[in-house]
Structures are given as C-alpha cells and as structure tokens.
C-alpha cells in the first residue's frame, strides 16, 4: 500500500483553499504524497445549487495528482460504502479517515479541532472536512502564497485590470468584499426564511463595514475603499447604507480575477466569508491592517479568525 493522503475537495473556492491547505500541511508533516479527489464532493445535485460550487483549484499553481477512481466516493453506492467505512474506522487503531468532528455546544454546531500527535494513520488515508483553523497550516504560508496564485492563462491582462492594480498600489487602499444572498442563492429554491436570513446577514455585514470604515478614517491617512461583491444588482441600495464617499467598485471580473486583485490591496475590512479571508491572509503588504467582525463567524470553527486581526 502506498503512502498517500487523499483530500476531498468541495463547496466554493474559499472552502476549497481551507481543505487543500490542511491536507497540504499534513502531507508535509507526515511525508506523504497528496492526491486530490475533485469529484466526490460534487456528484450530488444538492452540492451544485450555487454558482460557485465547482472545483476551481485547477486555476491555481497546484500541481498535485488527482486520485484514481478506487480512492473516490463519487456515486451513491460508493458514498454508502464510505459512511460504513467511517463508522467502523472509529474502532481502528490506525485511522483510514480523518473526518472533521462536529459537536453541539449550547445548541450550536462547532468543529472540534484535533491534535495530530494523538492520531495514528494507515499508510494511505482520506480527509473529509473544512478544517478552517489557521493553526493547521500557518507554518506553510510561504508555500500556500505560491500555490494559491492564479495561473497567468486565467488572469485578465486588460487595461481595466491594470488601472485597478495601479490604483490599489498607489493609494492607501482598503479591500471590502460584500457577500450577498448568502442563504438564498441556491438555484431553483426560494424560501422566505432563507431570504430573510440573507438580508439580515447583509445588514449585519454592512454595520460591521461602517464600523471598520470609521476605524480606517481615524488610523490611516486618506484611505480609499475598493468594493468587491458577488452580486452588483441594485448595488446603490448597498452603497447608500455605507458611510463612505471615497470608494470604487471592482466589477465585471470572475472569482479568479477578483481573487488575484486582492493581492494588490494594502488593508482589509475582511468579509465574513472564507473567500475574502484567504485574500486577506495571503496578501503580503508589510504594514497590512486586517479588521474582522466581532459578532459574525461564517464558519463552525471557533478559531476561524486569526488572532492578529483586529475585532471591530
């Protein structure tokens, strides 16, 4: 049996980065080859309801081999087999699976973090979970900066992007990302409660952004705010709620090019989303200030926010 780690990739780009980063760090620590399962997390229709739910790591400098079919669980029968294997794996001394353990604390689902030294593995094992905790992979940040850089073939080298990069470089630029329709962007599903949850999430985010805008106005010279979003429909309704005048909207890009532009910003009002989290964490500006909301955690991991980021 070969010494492999197989990581299941699923959900949107920010989540994919967390899944891969955790598995990459494990492969380095345990000196195993890392293989990617890019299909098991997407074979169910319910996992394809959002536009961003598709495998996107192939747009980046990630050259790991894809797992062969015998390491995948990408149909109904194989998925049942995986559940059976995971159940019996709890009785094995050497683990065949690492699955993120979710427990309920005060009625809230919380990801239970594990200690690597307390686990023994088989020569080849499978990873399933988000693992949204910086402590799993922080020591490999330099590697991840290179790996999570988009390939040149997928970057827009047009004048619009060049102008945006110049503005980000030559101002006290602050990146803002506004995630809209967080709970109501599933194709074919319209639930009143989800629409209300999305509206409340957006309103909470905008209140946090306003607090952060005031912070930057007080703490850096002449900040200029750049706003990204997954949806610019009727966006005046959003900007009219912000206490902001010196700003620019970054529009008409795909998720890969939007992510690429994050690297040129100097500071971040980090959105409660894994996508913007990664843009802020990978950014290499030396005097970077990252703000994050004190009252919003989009993850079930209590250690989602880095300690060095300022709670606002």
Secondary structure as GFF3:
##gff-version 3
##sequence-region A 1 312
A	DSSP	beta_strand	4	8	.	.	.	ID=ss1
A	DSSP	alpha_helix	13	30	.	.	.	ID=ss2
A	DSSP	beta_strand	33	37	.	.	.	ID=ss3
A	DSSP	three_ten_helix	45	48	.	.	.	ID=ss4
A	DSSP	three_ten_helix	57	59	.	.	.	ID=ss5
A	DSSP	beta_strand	65	66	.	.	.	ID=ss6
A	DSSP	three_ten_helix	69	71	.	.	.	ID=ss7
A	DSSP	alpha_helix	76	89	.	.	.	ID=ss8
A	DSSP	beta_strand	95	99	.	.	.	ID=ss9
A	DSSP	beta_strand	101	105	.	.	.	ID=ss10
A	DSSP	beta_strand	108	112	.	.	.	ID=ss11
A	DSSP	three_ten_helix	116	118	.	.	.	ID=ss12
A	DSSP	beta_strand	121	128	.	.	.	ID=ss13
A	DSSP	three_ten_helix	134	136	.	.	.	ID=ss14
A	DSSP	three_ten_helix	138	140	.	.	.	ID=ss15
A	DSSP	alpha_helix	141	147	.	.	.	ID=ss16
A	DSSP	three_ten_helix	152	154	.	.	.	ID=ss17
A	DSSP	alpha_helix	159	169	.	.	.	ID=ss18
A	DSSP	beta_strand	172	178	.	.	.	ID=ss19
A	DSSP	alpha_helix	192	219	.	.	.	ID=ss20
A	DSSP	beta_strand	223	229	.	.	.	ID=ss21
A	DSSP	alpha_helix	236	239	.	.	.	ID=ss22
A	DSSP	beta_strand	247	249	.	.	.	ID=ss23
A	DSSP	alpha_helix	255	262	.	.	.	ID=ss24
A	DSSP	beta_strand	267	269	.	.	.	ID=ss25
A	DSSP	alpha_helix	274	282	.	.	.	ID=ss26
A	DSSP	beta_strand	290	292	.	.	.	ID=ss27
A	DSSP	beta_strand	310	311	.	.	.	ID=ss28
###
